[in-house]
Amino acid sequence: MVLRYDVKGLDCAHCAANLESEIAEIEGVISASVSFMTLKIELEFEDKKKDAVLEKVMKLVADEELEITLDEE
């Protein structure tokens, strides 16, 4: 499953790279991309681990004082 999010509060490319690395380490995540240029997160993960993955991603985002909203496009 792939979900895309808009992200607010991301200050720099280094912060985006760090967040991308942290998300990629979550069990069940297949791939993660965090773009400072577009302020988007693309997250691919195993369907059966959706709830656990999203819970951990939301915690990481909150810990970094960022806001994300599902990109409906």
Secondary structure, DSSP 8 states (H G I E B T S, - for coil): -EEEEEEE----HHHHHHHHHHHHTSTTEEEEEEETTTTEEEEEE-GGGHHHHHHHHHHHHHHTT-EEEE---
